[in-house]
Amino acid sequence: MKIYQFYVGGAWHDPASGTWIDTENPATAEVWARIPDCNAEDVKRAVQAARECFYDGPWARMNAADRGRLLRRIGDIVVANAERLGDVETRDNGKLAKNITPPLKSWQSDSFYYYAGMADKFEGALIPVDAPDILNYTRHEPFGVCALITAWNSPLSVLIWKLAPALAAGNTVVVKPSEHASASTLELMGVLEEADLPPGLINVVTGYGPTTGEPLVDHPDVRMVSFTGGVPGGSMVASTAARKVKPVVMELGGKSQQIVLEDADLDLAVNGVASGIFPATGQSCISGSRALVHRSLVEPFTEGLAEVSSNARIGDPNDPATRIGPIANKPHYEKVLRDIAAAEQSGLRLVLDGRGKGPEQGYYIGPTIFADVTNDTKLAREEVFGPVIAILPFDDEDEAVRIANDSIFGLAAGIWTSDTARAIRMAERIEAGTVYINNYFNAATQSPVGGYKQSGYGRENGFAGMGAFLQTKSVWLATSPAQPEPFAD
């Protein structure tokens, strides 16, 4: 069994509490590692290290071009250690290995290269003000210490999307991963020791939300927070940050719809909708868990979706042939089972039941499909975050848009149609931060990600992603200082 320490100030430490948290491999339900149960004392130590690095350490004297060079070095190290990092994350949260290691070598590590190039490209502006002999210009400056709070479904991916722009902007960070999946983040700090990071630049504390996360968000020296997680956790983070008037970027939950119009290619839509929910075991914020299907296609679509989904291999996340791995942790596994049972007991038609599928050991649930769902049901309105999809019929385009927007969430949406002009028109009407047309689940460092409504606010990735970690200063310079008029006679 591996016992981890937490990482602060360029060194490893035991928690002040003297206690650790067991972490299970969800594929086997066996404890394989322990992570530190950090408390407010450990958080204070981490923030202090980050603060000293920002104000007094070598980071404070490093220019933007040098920050870019460091980010490129980090990217190279991540690529070189992708297998090691991927193995730990798969063991820690059950995510398919083929969905971790290859991205770490490509589009995820590209975040470090992308923001390395952007580090010295965020330029200020000269403002044409109506004042003689006055020069007004702007500067983009880092906040200082930023708290990066990540989720258990994709710890490394979520962290990289935050870490790269935060460092490119010149901040220092304290990372708090989920207590359900902290090992890969700690493993990342182990490999990044090769990067010769300034001590205190990146710090990692692990533990529970009330005893680790809340003291971190509440700390007076933490100037900005970036959070990914569920709505309840996001609400608590926002409330805590608001007491100290701190800006927060939030990427929260979703109940994303995939709209299948009557002119869609049925095979393409069936496979596309299945790929938009099941391969990640439904454990992605943008999972398309509501299939809005034109009434003329409901029966053939439902039959086709059930057929392709029932043939998906469920099992070992390290097996390249596996399409669906385990639920990431026991508490969430039990929650998904409760949601399926509640939907069945409410009278919804269960077309495909994923309970009891997969290996006996571990937390496995196969694809689960409910049909004849209406949008006023709990299954259509609340996030399951599992391999469960609800099929809702509609009669025309206006009704599809109305159902899609009748939700507290607005993270993503998919449209399946052969009419591009129609798809573009619908994309403008749908309230979601990302809209996919005849595809689903694509992402790129250059493309902003974020939600509408209770799916969050602020954006990650792209120029907006780095802008979230910067604040703007306006400078007024008198080019020909004049003697001011006397203040008093």
N, C-alpha and C positions, 0 to 999 in steps of 0.2 A: 504494500500500500504506500502511495506517495503522500507525504505530508508537506504541504506548501507553507511558505511564509509570505508576508505581504511586503510590498516594495515601496520604500520611501527614501528620498535623498540619495539615490544611487546605491542602496544597500538593502539587504533582506532582514526582516525583523519578525520576532514572535509577537502575537497579540498581547496587549496589556492585560486582557482578561484571562489569559492562560488557557483559553478554550478554542476548540476547532469545530467545524461543521462537517459532518459526513456528506460526501457527494457520491451518488449512485450512477452506475452505468445503466441507462434505461433499457438497453438491449438485453440485460441479464438480471436487472434489479439487485445487483451486488455493489456494495460499497467498494470503491477502488481508490479513493483519495480523500484527503481532508484539507479544508481551506480555513484560514484564520477567521475567527469571530471577532472582528475589530469593533472597538467602541469609540466614544467621543475623544478619549485621550489619543488613540491612534490617528483619528481624523485630524485632530489639532496638530499632531506631529507632521502629517502629510501636507497640510495646508501651509504650515510654517516653512517646510522645505521648498514648496513651490513658490512661496512668496519671496524667499531669499534668492532663489534662482532668478526670478523675474527682475528684482530690483538690484541685487548686489552680485550675482554670479556672472559667469561668462556669457550666459544667454542675454543678459542686459546689454552687453557690449557687441553682440553679434548683429551684423547688418542683414538686410533681407536676402541678399545673394548668398550669404553663408548659411542662412536658414534653409534656403533651397538646396544647397549641397548636402546638408544633413538629412533632409527629407529623401533625397535620392539614395543616400546610403541606407536609410531605413528600408526603402523599397527593395533594394538589392538583397538585404538580409531577410526580409519576409519571403521573397521568391526562393532564396536558397534554402529556407527552413520550412517551406510550405507543407511538406509531408509530415514533419514532426508536429507542427501546429494543427494540421488537419486531423491527425490521429488522436490528439488530445481532445479536440472539440467533439469528434464523433463519439469518443468514449464518454464524454461528459454530458452531452445532450442528445445523442442518438441521431444527429443529422447525417444524411447520406454522405459518405466520404467523397463520392464523385461530385457532390455539390459544394464541397469545401476546398479541397486541395487545388483542383484546376483553377477556380476563380482567384485563389490566393496568388497563383502564379501569373495571373493575367489582369482582369479588369479591377480586382480589388486592390492589388498592389499598385495598379496604375493610378490610384488616388494619390499616392505619395509622389509619383512623378508629375502628375497633373498640377498639384498644388506647389510642388517644388518650382515649377515654371511660373506659377502665379505669384510666388512670394514677393517678387520685386516688380510686379505689374499693376498692383492696385495703386493708382496714381491719384493725387489730389487734384483740385481744380482752382483756376483763377476766376474769381467772381467779379463781373463788371459792375461795380457799385457806383452810385451817383454821388461821389464825394471826391473833391480835388485832393491830389497828393496822398491818397489812401490806397494801399494795396491790400485786398482781401483775398485770402486763399484758404483752402481746406487741407486737412491732413487726416489720414485714416490710421488710427492707433489701436493697439490691442487693449483688452480689458484688464489683463493681469492674470490672476488665478481663475481658471474655469473648471467647473465640475462637469464631468462627462459620465452620465449614468446610462448603462446599457441593459439590454434585455437578454433573456435566456435562450431565445430561439435561434439567434445568429450572432453570438457575442463578438466574434472577430470582425465580421462584416460591419456591424453597427458601430463598433469602436473605430475602425479605420475611417469610416465616413465622417466621424467627428474629429478624430485625432489629427489627420492630415491638414485640414484647413485651420484648426485651432493653432497648431504649431507654425504653419506658414504665416499666419497673421501675427505671430510673435508672442502668443500667450504661453503660460505654463499650465499644466493640468493635473488634476487629481481624478482618477478613474474609479468609479464604483460599479463593478459588474453585479449581475443578479446573483443572489446566494445559491440559486439553482444551477448556475453554470459560470463559475469563476475561473476554472482551471486553465482554459486556453488563454485567457487574458494574462494570468500570472506566467504561463509558459512563454507568451510573447515577450514579456519583460526579461525573461531569461535569455532569449536569443538576441534581444536588443542591447544586451550588455556589450556585444561586439561593436556597437555603433559609437561607443565612447560618448554617450549622452552627457550633457552637463548635469551634475547631480541636482535632483529636484525638478528637472524638466517634466518628466512623466512619473507620476506616483500612483500606486494602486492600493486601495484599501478594500477589503471584502467583508461581507457580513450582511445583516438584515436591514431592511429599510428603516425601521424606527430607531435602531441603535447605531447605524453607520450612515445610511443615506440622509436621514433628517439632520443630524449634526453637520454633515458636509454642506448641504444646501443652506443651512442656517448660519454657517460660519461667516463672520463679518468680512473676512479677507477673501472670500469667494465672490467674485464680481459678476459672474455669468454662469448660467446652467444650461446644458444641453441634455435632454432626457428622451429616451425611447422606452416605451412600456405601455401598460394598460391605462385606461381612463381613470380608474380609482387612484393609482399611483401618481399619474400626472396631475390630478386635482390636488393631491397633498403636496407635491413638489411646487406647483404654482402658488398654493396658499402660503407655504413656508417662504418661498422666494419673495412673494409680494410684501411680506412683513419687513423685508430689508430693501425693497424696491430694486430687485435684481431682474434683468432681462432673462427670459427663458425661451429656448426653442424646443418645441415638443412634437414628437412623432408618435402618435397614439394608435388606438385600435381602428378597426374598420369592419364594415359589413358590405363588402364590395360586390357589385352586381356585374354579371356578364349577360349582355342583352343579345339574344339570338333573334334576328329579324326574319321575316318569312322568305326573303330572297337569299338567305345565307346558304353557303355550301354546307350541307348537313354533316358530312364526314369531318370536314375541317372544324366545324363548330363543336361537334361532340368531342373530338380529340383535344381541341383547344381549351374547352371548358374543363375537361378532366385534368389537363396539364396545369390549369390555373388554380387548382385547389388541392389535388391529391399528392403530388410528388414530395412536397414539403410537409406531408401529413397534416396539411391545413394550418400549420403553425407559422404562418407569415401574415403580417398585418394587412398586406394587400390581397390575400387569398380571395378568389372570386367565389364566395360562399352562397351567393344568391344567383341562380340562373333564371333570368327573366326570358321566357320563351314564347314566341308568337303561338297563339292557340292552334293554328293549323299544323304546327310542327311538334306540339307537346308530346304526343304519343310516340312517334318515331324517334324523337330526340331522347326521351326518357329511356326507351328500350336500348338505344345505342349507347347511351352513357352507362347504363347498368351493365351492358355486355363488356365494354372495354375496361370498365373499372373492376369488374369481378375477376378479370384475368390478370390484374396487376400483381406482381410478386411482392409479398410482404415478408420482411425478415431482416437478416443481418445487415446493418447499415454499411458494413465494410465490403459487402459483396457487390460487385459492379452490376449484377443482374437484378438487384433489389430495386423496386420502384417506390416502396413505401416502408419507412423505418418506424421506430417506436415513437410514442409520445414522450416528450423530453423529460418529464419527471412524474413521480407518483401522484402528488396533489393535483396536477393538471389532468393526468389520466383519469382520476376519479371524477373530476369535474366534467370532462367530456362524456363519460359514461352516464352521469346524471342528466346531462342535457339531452342525450339521445333517448333515455328512458322517459323524460318529461315530454319530449315531442311525440313519442309513440303513445303515451298515455293520454295526450290531448286529442288524439284521434287522427293525426296526420298519417298519410299513407306511406308506410315504410317499404320502399322498392328494393333497397339493398342494405343489408344489415352487416356492419363491419365488426360487431362485437364477437369476441372469441376467435378472431382470425389471426394468423401469424403464429410464431413460436409460443410455447406455453410459458416460458420464462420471459420476463420483460413486460413492458407496458405497450402492448400492440393493440391497435384498432384499425381495421381496414376501411376502405371507402364505404361511406354510408350516405344513402340517397333518400330524401323524402320528396314526394310529389303532391300535387294539388294543394300547395301551400298558399295561404293568403298573407298579405303584407301586415296584417294586424296580429299575427302570431308571434310568440316569443322567439321561435326559431328564425323568423324572417327579420327580426329587429335587433337581437342581441348576438354579440360575437361569441361563437363557440371556440374558435381557435383550434380546430381539429379537423379531421377528414370527413366533414359532414356538409352536405350541400342541400339547399332547399330549391325546388323548382316551382316557379310562380308563372302562371300563364298571363298573357296580355292580348288585347285585341287590335291595338293600333299604336303608332309611334308616340302619340301624345300620352297614352296611358303608360307606355313603357317608361317614358321620361318622368311622369308623375310618380310612379312606383319607385323608380331609382332614387329620386330626390326626397322621397318621404322616409327619411332616415336621419338619425342624429349624427351619423357618420358621413364622411366624404373623402375617403382616402384614394380609392381607385375605382375604375370601371372598365369594362370591356364591351366592344361592339362587334358583332359578327354579321356581316352583310356583304353583298356583291356590289352595292351602290356606294362608291366612295363619296360622292357629293352628299348623299344622305347621312353617311357616317360623320362627315365633318360638321354638318348642321346639328346632328345630335350631340356631338362632343362639346359644342358651344353651350348647349342647354343643360348638360349634366354637371351637377355640383360635386366635383371630385378633383383632387390635386393631380392625378395622373389618369389619362384615358388611353386605352389600348384599342386599336382598330385592327381586327383580324390577326391579333397576336396577344400574348399576355406574359407578364413576368419579366419583361426586358428591363434592364437598368444600365446606366453608364455614369461614370463620374461627372461627365460634363452636363448631365441632365438633372435639373432640380427635382427634389422629392419632398412631399409634404402633404398635409391634409387640409380639408375644409371642415368647418363645424367642430364636432367633438373629436375628430381625428387629429387635431393638433393645430399648431400655428408656427410660422417660420418655415424655412426651407433648408434642406441639406443638399450637398453636391452643387457643382457648377459655381458660377460667380456668386450666386446668392448664398451658397454654403460657406464661403469664406467671409462674405460680407456680414454674416451673422456673428462672427467672432471679432468684428472691428467696430469701433465707435468713431464718429466724425467730429473733428475739432475745427472751428473756424477761427482764423487768425487775422487781425486787423493791424496793418503796419503803416505808420505814417512815414511816407518817403521823404517829406520835407517838413520836419517837426516845426511847428509854429508856436510862438509863445501864447499860451491860453489867455483868454480874457480874465481880468481879475474877478475872483469869486465874490468879492465884496468891495464896497467903496472904502 
